[in-house]
Amino acid sequence: MRGLIHALIALALSVLLIRLLQADNGYLLLGYGAWTVEGSLALFVLLDLLLFALLYLLVRILIRFWSMPAGFRHWRQARTRRRARRALNQGLIELSEGDWRRAERDLVRYAGHSEFPLVNYLAAARAAQLQGADERRDHYLQMAHTSMPAADVAVGLTQAELQLSHSQLEQALATLMHLRQVAPKHTYVLKLLKELYQRLGAWQELAQLLPELKKRQVVDARELLRLEGEVNRERLHRAAQQEDIQALLDVWQGIPWSLRRGEALVSVYANHLLNRGQPDRAERLLRETLSRDWSDTLGELYGRVGAADGTLQLSAAEGWLEGRPENPVLLLSLARLSLRARLWGKARSYYEASITHGPSAEAYRELGALLERMGEIREAMHCYREGLGLNSPLPLPELPARLQPARIEPPAPMAPPDVAPLRARGAD
């Protein structure tokens, strides 16, 4: 559109110039020594324009000829950049398709001429990693850092990812610790550190990292709660392995109160107390927890605690029965506590009530043992059979109502060996 406008303007000016020349084309006289040249002004103007055009064209040709080496150099550079872009695209495609050897070759081939050499070297490092070539991978990562020193975090994150995927945990730890110094608030650095601490079993370090994970919102609330539980559970496991019981008590006291109310941690801590010969501490912990919030898991564990004051323990458990009279787990625990208190009749009643509201193999087995001690063999055998039936989901094979015992014929007596020939040989 702009060219059309320019053409129209040029046409209008030409028409105007021709009209003026038709009216008066002017007169020009040039003299030099004995020579004189005369003619119309319009002709001399036209000749000047043609001469100017020829001179301009000659200057342009000379300039183009003079700049030809630089132009050729620019053309070669442009062609190399086009090849570098094609090689980068092809290498990324091959990397996605799993052709890692060719991807590495194409990515490195024109990396020095690429507009984004960082991308080439990082992708080549991944290709080398997938081929198990750790030395080439580290070389490409170093080249990536050299090509763009400002991208230290990007190179470091790629290096840490590759090291983690190759189970080079110690090297990954060194890389991530450096990155945390460079970018302490980087969320992905914190996320990789969290995964690394979990794989290393560095629960103390992970516990120190949890506040930062929460502050930077690296994980959601549910994942954070799971991590807190996992960290404190592992801390309790390690403390329980030490000879001094105080280490276990100190770790428990150091856990936030909101987490100490959780069923999972209370169960872990109570089991460790029982294993370390601290039934009274376990009983008090379970009693306080169950009085505040009932749990079948902790209720079953409470019935296995042999505290010094069994009467108090039984009384506390019977108090919980008021709110849940048909809970089979609580009834089973009451039966066990009654057994410990040598209240055989009450124990039998609780066992039977537990089986009525929720039969279990444990209740049948323990009731069968109690009935056997009480001399009720038939009832005890019935409990054993019912308990075994709960443990096996498969039905019994079909059998007749009654089987006759198989008769086993006694073996025929063997004749004594004939020793007469032996005696005769001995006499000879």
GUBA-160693 format. One record per residue (C-alpha): residue number from 0; residue in three letters; x, y, z. Coordinates in Angstrom, 2 decimals, always signed. Layout:
[rec NUM,'ALA',[X,Y,Z]],
...
***
This chain:
[rec 0,'MET',[+0.00,+0.00,+0.00]],
[rec 1,'ARG',[+2.81,+2.39,+0.86]],
[rec 2,'GLY',[+4.57,+1.61,-2.45]],
[rec 3,'LEU',[+1.41,+2.41,-4.36]],
[rec 4,'ILE',[+1.15,+5.77,-2.63]],
[rec 5,'HIS',[+4.76,+6.58,-3.44]],
[rec 6,'ALA',[+4.23,+5.62,-7.09]],
[rec 7,'LEU',[+1.19,+7.87,-7.33]],
[rec 8,'ILE',[+3.13,+10.78,-5.82]],
[rec 9,'ALA',[+6.04,+10.21,-8.25]],
[rec 10,'LEU',[+3.60,+10.06,-11.16]],
[rec 11,'ALA',[+1.96,+13.31,-10.11]],
[rec 12,'LEU',[+5.32,+15.05,-9.81]],
[rec 13,'SER',[+6.39,+13.76,-13.24]],
[rec 14,'VAL',[+3.22,+15.06,-14.84]],
[rec 15,'LEU',[+3.70,+18.42,-13.16]],
[rec 16,'LEU',[+7.36,+18.59,-14.32]],
[rec 17,'ILE',[+6.43,+17.75,-17.91]],
[rec 18,'ARG',[+3.77,+20.45,-17.96]],
[rec 19,'LEU',[+6.29,+22.98,-16.71]],
[rec 20,'LEU',[+8.88,+21.93,-19.31]],
[rec 21,'GLN',[+6.32,+22.17,-22.09]],
[rec 22,'ALA',[+5.69,+25.75,-21.11]],
[rec 23,'ASP',[+9.42,+26.67,-21.00]],
[rec 24,'ASN',[+12.30,+24.10,-21.04]],
[rec 25,'GLY',[+14.88,+26.83,-20.32]],
[rec 26,'TYR',[+18.27,+27.67,-21.96]],
[rec 27,'LEU',[+21.80,+26.87,-20.76]],
[rec 28,'LEU',[+25.15,+28.07,-22.18]],
[rec 29,'LEU',[+28.47,+26.70,-20.93]],
[rec 30,'GLY',[+31.80,+28.08,-22.08]],
[rec 31,'TYR',[+35.38,+26.92,-21.46]],
[rec 32,'GLY',[+38.18,+28.49,-23.45]],
[rec 33,'ALA',[+37.31,+28.20,-27.11]],
[rec 34,'TRP',[+34.62,+25.69,-26.41]],
[rec 35,'THR',[+31.01,+26.53,-25.82]],
[rec 36,'VAL',[+28.07,+24.23,-25.20]],
[rec 37,'GLU',[+24.53,+25.38,-25.35]],
[rec 38,'GLY',[+21.26,+23.52,-24.93]],
[rec 39,'SER',[+18.05,+23.33,-23.01]],
[rec 40,'LEU',[+18.05,+23.37,-19.24]],
[rec 41,'ALA',[+15.89,+20.27,-19.11]],
[rec 42,'LEU',[+18.48,+18.25,-21.06]],
[rec 43,'PHE',[+21.30,+19.31,-18.77]],
[rec 44,'VAL',[+19.24,+18.42,-15.68]],
[rec 45,'LEU',[+18.50,+14.98,-17.14]],
[rec 46,'LEU',[+22.18,+14.41,-17.91]],
[rec 47,'ASP',[+23.12,+15.44,-14.35]],
[rec 48,'LEU',[+20.66,+12.98,-12.95]],
[rec 49,'LEU',[+22.01,+10.15,-15.10]],
[rec 50,'LEU',[+25.59,+10.99,-14.13]],
[rec 51,'PHE',[+24.68,+11.04,-10.46]],
[rec 52,'ALA',[+22.98,+7.65,-10.79]],
[rec 53,'LEU',[+26.05,+6.16,-12.48]],
[rec 54,'LEU',[+28.38,+7.54,-9.82]],
[rec 55,'TYR',[+26.11,+6.29,-7.05]],
[rec 56,'LEU',[+25.99,+2.81,-8.60]],
[rec 57,'LEU',[+29.77,+2.76,-8.94]],
[rec 58,'VAL',[+30.25,+3.73,-5.29]],
[rec 59,'ARG',[+27.80,+1.05,-4.18]],
[rec 60,'ILE',[+29.67,-1.58,-6.21]],
[rec 61,'LEU',[+32.98,-0.55,-4.70]],
[rec 62,'ILE',[+31.52,-0.63,-1.15]],
[rec 63,'ARG',[+29.99,-4.06,-1.75]],
[rec 64,'PHE',[+33.25,-5.37,-3.12]],
[rec 65,'TRP',[+35.17,-3.94,-0.16]],
[rec 66,'SER',[+32.77,-5.49,+2.39]],
[rec 67,'MET',[+32.57,-8.87,+0.65]],
[rec 68,'PRO',[+34.83,-10.73,+3.15]],
[rec 69,'ALA',[+32.80,-9.48,+6.11]],
[rec 70,'GLY',[+29.56,-10.35,+4.33]],
[rec 71,'PHE',[+30.80,-13.82,+3.57]],
[rec 72,'ARG',[+31.79,-14.22,+7.19]],
[rec 73,'HIS',[+28.34,-13.11,+8.34]],
[rec 74,'TRP',[+26.71,-15.49,+5.88]],
[rec 75,'ARG',[+28.75,-18.39,+7.22]],
[rec 76,'GLN',[+27.87,-17.46,+10.79]],
[rec 77,'ALA',[+24.18,-17.27,+9.95]],
[rec 78,'ARG',[+24.35,-20.65,+8.23]],
[rec 79,'THR',[+26.12,-22.15,+11.26]],
[rec 80,'ARG',[+23.49,-20.73,+13.59]],
[rec 81,'ARG',[+20.74,-22.26,+11.46]],
[rec 82,'ARG',[+22.50,-25.60,+11.61]],
[rec 83,'ALA',[+22.92,-25.21,+15.38]],
[rec 84,'ARG',[+19.18,-24.57,+15.79]],
[rec 85,'ARG',[+18.34,-27.62,+13.67]],
[rec 86,'ALA',[+20.83,-29.75,+15.63]],
[rec 87,'LEU',[+19.36,-28.58,+18.95]],
[rec 88,'ASN',[+15.81,-29.39,+17.84]],
[rec 89,'GLN',[+16.88,-32.76,+16.48]],
[rec 90,'GLY',[+18.85,-33.57,+19.62]],
[rec 91,'LEU',[+15.92,-32.75,+21.89]],
[rec 92,'ILE',[+13.64,-34.91,+19.76]],
[rec 93,'GLU',[+16.10,-37.82,+19.89]],
[rec 94,'LEU',[+16.47,-37.38,+23.64]],
[rec 95,'SER',[+12.70,-37.62,+24.06]],
[rec 96,'GLU',[+12.59,-40.69,+21.80]],
[rec 97,'GLY',[+15.28,-42.48,+23.81]],
[rec 98,'ASP',[+18.03,-42.35,+21.18]],
[rec 99,'TRP',[+20.52,-41.02,+23.72]],
[rec 100,'ARG',[+23.74,-41.64,+21.77]],
[rec 101,'ARG',[+22.62,-39.70,+18.70]],
[rec 102,'ALA',[+21.02,-37.06,+20.91]],
[rec 103,'GLU',[+24.31,-36.46,+22.69]],
[rec 104,'ARG',[+26.15,-36.21,+19.36]],
[rec 105,'ASP',[+23.72,-33.71,+17.85]],
[rec 106,'LEU',[+23.47,-31.61,+20.98]],
[rec 107,'VAL',[+27.23,-31.23,+21.35]],
[rec 108,'ARG',[+28.08,-30.88,+17.65]],
[rec 109,'TYR',[+27.08,-27.22,+17.30]],
[rec 110,'ALA',[+26.84,-26.28,+20.97]],
[rec 111,'GLY',[+29.64,-23.72,+20.60]],
[rec 112,'HIS',[+27.69,-21.91,+17.85]],
[rec 113,'SER',[+24.25,-22.20,+19.46]],
[rec 114,'GLU',[+22.31,-19.16,+20.56]],
[rec 115,'PHE',[+21.58,-21.00,+23.81]],
[rec 116,'PRO',[+24.59,-23.24,+24.53]],
[rec 117,'LEU',[+23.37,-23.75,+28.10]],
[rec 118,'VAL',[+20.39,-25.73,+26.79]],
[rec 119,'ASN',[+22.64,-27.84,+24.57]],
[rec 120,'TYR',[+25.03,-28.79,+27.34]],
[rec 121,'LEU',[+22.34,-29.49,+29.94]],
[rec 122,'ALA',[+20.46,-31.74,+27.55]],
[rec 123,'ALA',[+23.71,-33.45,+26.52]],
[rec 124,'ALA',[+24.46,-34.07,+30.20]],
[rec 125,'ARG',[+21.10,-35.84,+30.56]],
[rec 126,'ALA',[+21.82,-37.94,+27.47]],
[rec 127,'ALA',[+25.23,-38.93,+28.83]],
[rec 128,'GLN',[+23.67,-39.75,+32.22]],
[rec 129,'LEU',[+21.18,-42.08,+30.58]],
[rec 130,'GLN',[+24.08,-43.91,+28.92]],
[rec 131,'GLY',[+25.89,-44.29,+32.25]],
[rec 132,'ALA',[+28.71,-41.96,+31.18]],
[rec 133,'ASP',[+29.22,-40.01,+34.41]],
[rec 134,'GLU',[+32.49,-38.40,+33.32]],
[rec 135,'ARG',[+31.00,-36.99,+30.12]],
[rec 136,'ARG',[+27.97,-35.84,+32.08]],
[rec 137,'ASP',[+30.13,-33.88,+34.52]],
[rec 138,'HIS',[+32.13,-32.44,+31.62]],
[rec 139,'TYR',[+28.99,-31.16,+29.91]],
[rec 140,'LEU',[+27.76,-29.65,+33.16]],
[rec 141,'GLN',[+31.06,-27.83,+33.53]],
[rec 142,'MET',[+30.78,-26.58,+29.95]],
[rec 143,'ALA',[+27.24,-25.38,+30.69]],
[rec 144,'HIS',[+28.49,-23.40,+33.68]],
[rec 145,'THR',[+31.32,-21.95,+31.60]],
[rec 146,'SER',[+28.97,-20.91,+28.81]],
[rec 147,'MET',[+26.73,-19.00,+31.22]],
[rec 148,'PRO',[+28.16,-18.45,+34.72]],
[rec 149,'ALA',[+25.02,-16.55,+35.76]],
[rec 150,'ALA',[+23.01,-19.80,+35.42]],
[rec 151,'ASP',[+24.74,-21.42,+38.39]],
[rec 152,'VAL',[+21.44,-22.43,+40.00]],
[rec 153,'ALA',[+20.04,-24.00,+36.82]],
[rec 154,'VAL',[+23.22,-26.00,+36.22]],
[rec 155,'GLY',[+23.39,-27.06,+39.86]],
[rec 156,'LEU',[+19.77,-28.20,+39.92]],
[rec 157,'THR',[+20.29,-30.29,+36.81]],
[rec 158,'GLN',[+23.43,-31.79,+38.32]],
[rec 159,'ALA',[+21.63,-32.62,+41.57]],
[rec 160,'GLU',[+18.72,-34.22,+39.71]],
[rec 161,'LEU',[+21.06,-36.39,+37.66]],
[rec 162,'GLN',[+23.06,-37.40,+40.73]],
[rec 163,'LEU',[+19.91,-38.33,+42.62]],
[rec 164,'SER',[+18.57,-40.38,+39.73]],
[rec 165,'HIS',[+21.93,-42.21,+39.61]],
[rec 166,'SER',[+21.92,-42.77,+43.40]],
[rec 167,'GLN',[+25.04,-40.65,+43.88]],
[rec 168,'LEU',[+23.69,-39.38,+47.17]],
[rec 169,'GLU',[+26.87,-37.96,+48.67]],
[rec 170,'GLN',[+27.65,-35.98,+45.53]],
[rec 171,'ALA',[+24.06,-34.77,+45.37]],
[rec 172,'LEU',[+24.29,-33.63,+48.99]],
[rec 173,'ALA',[+27.39,-31.55,+48.23]],
[rec 174,'THR',[+25.71,-30.01,+45.18]],
[rec 175,'LEU',[+22.51,-29.15,+47.03]],
[rec 176,'MET',[+24.33,-27.68,+50.01]],
[rec 177,'HIS',[+26.20,-25.38,+47.61]],
[rec 178,'LEU',[+22.91,-24.42,+45.95]],
[rec 179,'ARG',[+21.32,-23.67,+49.29]],
[rec 180,'GLN',[+24.11,-21.22,+50.02]],
[rec 181,'VAL',[+23.64,-19.60,+46.60]],
[rec 182,'ALA',[+19.81,-19.59,+46.64]],
[rec 183,'PRO',[+18.59,-20.32,+50.21]],
[rec 184,'LYS',[+14.95,-19.54,+49.37]],
[rec 185,'HIS',[+14.72,-21.59,+46.17]],
[rec 186,'THR',[+11.75,-23.95,+46.62]],
[rec 187,'TYR',[+13.03,-26.64,+44.25]],
[rec 188,'VAL',[+16.36,-26.77,+46.05]],
[rec 189,'LEU',[+14.47,-27.34,+49.31]],
[rec 190,'LYS',[+12.33,-30.03,+47.70]],
[rec 191,'LEU',[+15.36,-31.92,+46.40]],
[rec 192,'LEU',[+17.00,-31.63,+49.83]],
[rec 193,'LYS',[+13.89,-33.11,+51.40]],
[rec 194,'GLU',[+13.97,-36.10,+49.05]],
[rec 195,'LEU',[+17.71,-36.56,+49.59]],
[rec 196,'TYR',[+17.43,-36.50,+53.40]],
[rec 197,'GLN',[+14.68,-39.11,+53.20]],
[rec 198,'ARG',[+16.82,-41.40,+51.06]],
[rec 199,'LEU',[+19.86,-40.90,+53.30]],
[rec 200,'GLY',[+17.86,-41.44,+56.47]],
[rec 201,'ALA',[+19.11,-38.08,+57.78]],
[rec 202,'TRP',[+16.06,-37.55,+59.99]],
[rec 203,'GLN',[+17.65,-34.95,+62.24]],
[rec 204,'GLU',[+18.58,-32.80,+59.24]],
[rec 205,'LEU',[+15.11,-33.29,+57.78]],
[rec 206,'ALA',[+13.58,-32.20,+61.08]],
[rec 207,'GLN',[+15.59,-28.98,+60.90]],
[rec 208,'LEU',[+14.42,-28.47,+57.31]],
[rec 209,'LEU',[+10.71,-28.86,+58.08]],
[rec 210,'PRO',[+10.12,-25.25,+59.24]],
[rec 211,'GLU',[+11.63,-23.94,+56.01]],
[rec 212,'LEU',[+9.49,-26.33,+53.95]],
[rec 213,'LYS',[+6.42,-25.05,+55.75]],
[rec 214,'LYS',[+7.40,-21.39,+55.41]],
[rec 215,'ARG',[+8.16,-21.62,+51.68]],
[rec 216,'GLN',[+5.10,-23.84,+51.05]],
[rec 217,'VAL',[+7.24,-26.46,+49.35]],
[rec 218,'VAL',[+4.75,-29.20,+50.33]],
[rec 219,'ASP',[+1.06,-29.06,+51.13]],
[rec 220,'ALA',[-0.37,-29.43,+54.63]],
[rec 221,'ARG',[-1.06,-33.16,+54.30]],
[rec 222,'GLU',[+2.43,-33.95,+53.05]],
[rec 223,'LEU',[+3.96,-31.79,+55.77]],
[rec 224,'LEU',[+2.00,-33.67,+58.44]],
[rec 225,'ARG',[+3.15,-36.99,+56.99]],
[rec 226,'LEU',[+6.76,-35.81,+56.94]],
[rec 227,'GLU',[+6.58,-34.65,+60.56]],
[rec 228,'GLY',[+5.20,-38.03,+61.58]],
[rec 229,'GLU',[+7.85,-39.91,+59.62]],
[rec 230,'VAL',[+10.69,-37.81,+61.02]],
[rec 231,'ASN',[+9.61,-38.15,+64.64]],
[rec 232,'ARG',[+8.89,-41.86,+64.25]],
[rec 233,'GLU',[+12.40,-42.48,+62.97]],
[rec 234,'ARG',[+13.86,-40.33,+65.74]],
[rec 235,'LEU',[+12.03,-42.47,+68.30]],
[rec 236,'HIS',[+13.32,-45.66,+66.64]],
[rec 237,'ARG',[+16.92,-44.45,+66.84]],
[rec 238,'ALA',[+16.59,-43.21,+70.41]],
[rec 239,'ALA',[+15.09,-46.55,+71.46]],
[rec 240,'GLN',[+18.23,-48.33,+70.24]],
[rec 241,'GLN',[+20.41,-46.47,+72.71]],
[rec 242,'GLU',[+21.19,-47.99,+76.07]],
[rec 243,'ASP',[+20.06,-44.98,+78.09]],
[rec 244,'ILE',[+16.26,-44.82,+78.36]],
[rec 245,'GLN',[+16.55,-41.08,+78.94]],
[rec 246,'ALA',[+17.38,-40.56,+75.26]],
[rec 247,'LEU',[+13.98,-41.97,+74.31]],
[rec 248,'LEU',[+12.22,-39.83,+76.91]],
[rec 249,'ASP',[+14.01,-36.68,+75.74]],
[rec 250,'VAL',[+13.09,-37.25,+72.10]],
[rec 251,'TRP',[+9.43,-37.71,+73.06]],
[rec 252,'GLN',[+9.42,-34.53,+75.10]],
[rec 253,'GLY',[+10.99,-32.65,+72.18]],
[rec 254,'ILE',[+8.14,-33.55,+69.84]],
[rec 255,'PRO',[+5.47,-30.81,+69.57]],
[rec 256,'TRP',[+2.36,-31.39,+71.64]],
[rec 257,'SER',[+0.11,-31.39,+68.58]],
[rec 258,'LEU',[+2.03,-34.36,+67.16]],
[rec 259,'ARG',[+2.25,-36.23,+70.47]],
[rec 260,'ARG',[-1.53,-36.52,+70.43]],
[rec 261,'GLY',[-1.49,-38.50,+67.20]],
[rec 262,'GLU',[-2.31,-42.19,+67.27]],
[rec 263,'ALA',[+0.67,-43.30,+65.19]],
[rec 264,'LEU',[+3.36,-41.64,+67.33]],
[rec 265,'VAL',[+1.70,-42.66,+70.60]],
[rec 266,'SER',[+1.62,-46.27,+69.40]],
[rec 267,'VAL',[+5.29,-46.20,+68.40]],
[rec 268,'TYR',[+6.40,-44.58,+71.66]],
[rec 269,'ALA',[+4.28,-46.92,+73.81]],
[rec 270,'ASN',[+5.68,-50.00,+72.08]],
[rec 271,'HIS',[+9.23,-48.75,+72.65]],
[rec 272,'LEU',[+8.44,-48.18,+76.32]],
[rec 273,'LEU',[+7.12,-51.73,+76.61]],
[rec 274,'ASN',[+10.19,-53.14,+74.88]],
[rec 275,'ARG',[+12.43,-51.19,+77.25]],
[rec 276,'GLY',[+10.61,-52.52,+80.34]],
[rec 277,'GLN',[+8.59,-49.39,+81.13]],
[rec 278,'PRO',[+4.98,-50.69,+81.31]],
[rec 279,'ASP',[+3.83,-48.10,+83.84]],
[rec 280,'ARG',[+4.91,-45.21,+81.62]],
[rec 281,'ALA',[+3.23,-46.86,+78.63]],
[rec 282,'GLU',[+0.02,-47.46,+80.61]],
[rec 283,'ARG',[-0.17,-43.86,+81.78]],
[rec 284,'LEU',[+0.46,-42.54,+78.26]],
[rec 285,'LEU',[-2.17,-44.81,+76.71]],
[rec 286,'ARG',[-4.70,-44.09,+79.45]],
[rec 287,'GLU',[-4.37,-40.34,+79.02]],
[rec 288,'THR',[-4.57,-40.59,+75.24]],
[rec 289,'LEU',[-7.56,-42.94,+75.19]],
[rec 290,'SER',[-9.41,-40.86,+77.76]],
[rec 291,'ARG',[-9.04,-37.88,+75.45]],
[rec 292,'ASP',[-9.66,-39.60,+72.10]],
[rec 293,'TRP',[-10.52,-43.28,+71.63]],
[rec 294,'SER',[-8.56,-45.40,+69.16]],
[rec 295,'ASP',[-9.01,-49.12,+68.49]],
[rec 296,'THR',[-5.29,-49.51,+67.82]],
[rec 297,'LEU',[-4.30,-47.95,+71.13]],
[rec 298,'GLY',[-7.16,-49.69,+72.92]],
[rec 299,'GLU',[-5.89,-53.09,+71.79]],
[rec 300,'LEU',[-2.37,-52.12,+72.86]],
[rec 301,'TYR',[-3.65,-51.04,+76.29]],
[rec 302,'GLY',[-4.94,-54.54,+76.92]],
[rec 303,'ARG',[-1.42,-55.94,+76.39]],
[rec 304,'VAL',[+0.23,-53.60,+78.89]],
[rec 305,'GLY',[+1.09,-55.27,+82.17]],
[rec 306,'ALA',[+1.16,-52.32,+84.54]],
[rec 307,'ALA',[+1.95,-52.72,+88.23]],
[rec 308,'ASP',[-1.54,-51.59,+89.28]],
[rec 309,'GLY',[-3.72,-53.95,+87.28]],
[rec 310,'THR',[-6.84,-52.98,+89.24]],
[rec 311,'LEU',[-6.49,-49.32,+88.22]],
[rec 312,'GLN',[-5.87,-50.35,+84.66]],
[rec 313,'LEU',[-8.97,-52.56,+84.55]],
[rec 314,'SER',[-11.08,-49.85,+86.20]],
[rec 315,'ALA',[-9.97,-47.26,+83.62]],
[rec 316,'ALA',[-10.79,-49.59,+80.74]],
[rec 317,'GLU',[-14.22,-50.38,+82.18]],
[rec 318,'GLY',[-14.88,-46.65,+82.36]],
[rec 319,'TRP',[-14.42,-46.41,+78.59]],
[rec 320,'LEU',[-16.97,-49.18,+78.15]],
[rec 321,'GLU',[-19.80,-46.82,+79.04]],
[rec 322,'GLY',[-19.46,-44.90,+75.79]],
[rec 323,'ARG',[-18.83,-47.95,+73.59]],
[rec 324,'PRO',[-20.40,-51.07,+75.15]],
[rec 325,'GLU',[-20.28,-53.07,+71.91]],
[rec 326,'ASN',[-16.72,-52.32,+70.83]],
[rec 327,'PRO',[-15.06,-55.73,+70.27]],
[rec 328,'VAL',[-11.51,-54.35,+70.63]],
[rec 329,'LEU',[-12.27,-52.79,+74.01]],
[rec 330,'LEU',[-14.05,-55.96,+75.17]],
[rec 331,'LEU',[-11.03,-58.04,+74.15]],
[rec 332,'SER',[-8.70,-55.73,+76.08]],
[rec 333,'LEU',[-10.99,-55.97,+79.12]],
[rec 334,'ALA',[-10.87,-59.76,+78.89]],
[rec 335,'ARG',[-7.06,-59.69,+78.87]],
[rec 336,'LEU',[-6.94,-57.29,+81.80]],
[rec 337,'SER',[-9.38,-59.50,+83.71]],
[rec 338,'LEU',[-7.15,-62.50,+83.05]],
[rec 339,'ARG',[-4.20,-60.57,+84.44]],
[rec 340,'ALA',[-6.30,-59.75,+87.51]],
[rec 341,'ARG',[-7.18,-63.49,+87.79]],
[rec 342,'LEU',[-10.88,-62.78,+87.35]],
[rec 343,'TRP',[-11.64,-65.87,+85.28]],
[rec 344,'GLY',[-15.41,-65.51,+85.09]],
[rec 345,'LYS',[-15.25,-61.85,+84.09]],
[rec 346,'ALA',[-12.58,-62.62,+81.52]],
[rec 347,'ARG',[-14.79,-65.32,+80.00]],
[rec 348,'SER',[-17.73,-62.94,+79.82]],
[rec 349,'TYR',[-15.68,-60.25,+78.10]],
[rec 350,'TYR',[-14.25,-62.77,+75.62]],
[rec 351,'GLU',[-17.70,-64.01,+74.73]],
[rec 352,'ALA',[-19.02,-60.45,+74.37]],
[rec 353,'SER',[-16.10,-59.52,+72.12]],
[rec 354,'ILE',[-16.76,-62.55,+69.91]],
[rec 355,'THR',[-20.45,-61.70,+69.77]],
[rec 356,'HIS',[-19.88,-58.15,+68.52]],
[rec 357,'GLY',[-16.82,-58.83,+66.37]],
[rec 358,'PRO',[-15.33,-62.34,+66.24]],
[rec 359,'SER',[-11.56,-62.53,+65.89]],
[rec 360,'ALA',[-9.03,-65.33,+65.83]],
[rec 361,'GLU',[-7.25,-63.86,+68.87]],
[rec 362,'ALA',[-10.41,-63.82,+70.98]],
[rec 363,'TYR',[-11.30,-67.42,+70.04]],
[rec 364,'ARG',[-7.78,-68.67,+70.72]],
[rec 365,'GLU',[-7.50,-66.98,+74.11]],
[rec 366,'LEU',[-11.00,-68.03,+75.16]],
[rec 367,'GLY',[-10.22,-71.59,+74.10]],
[rec 368,'ALA',[-7.09,-71.58,+76.27]],
[rec 369,'LEU',[-9.11,-70.26,+79.24]],
[rec 370,'LEU',[-11.83,-72.89,+78.82]],
[rec 371,'GLU',[-9.20,-75.61,+78.48]],
[rec 372,'ARG',[-7.69,-74.55,+81.84]],
[rec 373,'MET',[-11.20,-74.55,+83.30]],
[rec 374,'GLY',[-11.71,-78.15,+82.17]],
[rec 375,'GLU',[-14.31,-77.42,+79.50]],
[rec 376,'ILE',[-12.51,-79.30,+76.76]],
[rec 377,'ARG',[-15.42,-79.56,+74.31]],
[rec 378,'GLU',[-16.09,-75.81,+74.43]],
[rec 379,'ALA',[-12.37,-75.12,+74.15]],
[rec 380,'MET',[-12.09,-77.29,+71.03]],
[rec 381,'HIS',[-15.05,-75.44,+69.54]],
[rec 382,'CYS',[-13.27,-72.10,+70.07]],
[rec 383,'TYR',[-10.08,-73.39,+68.51]],
[rec 384,'ARG',[-11.96,-74.60,+65.44]],
[rec 385,'GLU',[-13.78,-71.30,+65.04]],
[rec 386,'GLY',[-10.55,-69.37,+65.38]],
[rec 387,'LEU',[-8.81,-71.49,+62.78]],
[rec 388,'GLY',[-11.78,-70.96,+60.47]],
[rec 389,'LEU',[-11.35,-67.19,+60.69]],
[rec 390,'ASN',[-7.70,-67.45,+59.73]],
[rec 391,'SER',[-8.44,-69.38,+56.52]],
[rec 392,'PRO',[-10.81,-67.92,+53.90]],
[rec 393,'LEU',[-10.99,-71.25,+52.07]],
[rec 394,'PRO',[-13.83,-73.68,+52.91]],
[rec 395,'LEU',[-13.08,-77.17,+54.21]],
[rec 396,'PRO',[-13.11,-80.00,+51.65]],
[rec 397,'GLU',[-16.21,-82.18,+51.58]],
[rec 398,'LEU',[-16.00,-85.15,+53.94]],
[rec 399,'PRO',[-18.47,-87.85,+55.04]],
[rec 400,'ALA',[-20.30,-87.33,+58.29]],
[rec 401,'ARG',[-18.10,-89.94,+59.99]],
[rec 402,'LEU',[-15.05,-91.85,+58.91]],
[rec 403,'GLN',[-14.07,-95.34,+60.00]],
[rec 404,'PRO',[-10.46,-95.61,+61.09]],
[rec 405,'ALA',[-8.38,-97.49,+58.56]],
[rec 406,'ARG',[-7.30,-101.00,+59.63]],
[rec 407,'ILE',[-3.58,-101.52,+59.42]],
[rec 408,'GLU',[-2.55,-105.14,+58.96]],
[rec 409,'PRO',[+0.50,-106.15,+61.05]],
[rec 410,'PRO',[+3.44,-107.27,+58.95]],
[rec 411,'ALA',[+3.94,-111.03,+58.50]],
[rec 412,'PRO',[+6.65,-112.52,+60.76]],
[rec 413,'MET',[+9.93,-113.10,+59.01]],
[rec 414,'ALA',[+11.47,-116.60,+59.04]],
[rec 415,'PRO',[+14.79,-116.84,+60.88]],
[rec 416,'PRO',[+17.77,-117.12,+58.55]],
[rec 417,'ASP',[+19.29,-120.55,+57.93]],
[rec 418,'VAL',[+22.63,-120.49,+59.73]],
[rec 419,'ALA',[+23.54,-124.16,+59.20]],
[rec 420,'PRO',[+25.70,-123.55,+56.10]],
[rec 421,'LEU',[+27.52,-120.82,+57.97]],
[rec 422,'ARG',[+28.26,-123.13,+60.87]],
[rec 423,'ALA',[+29.54,-125.85,+58.51]],
[rec 424,'ARG',[+31.82,-123.37,+56.79]],
[rec 425,'GLY',[+33.13,-122.26,+60.14]],
[rec 426,'ALA',[+33.91,-125.87,+61.12]],
[rec 427,'ASP',[+35.88,-126.39,+57.90]],
***
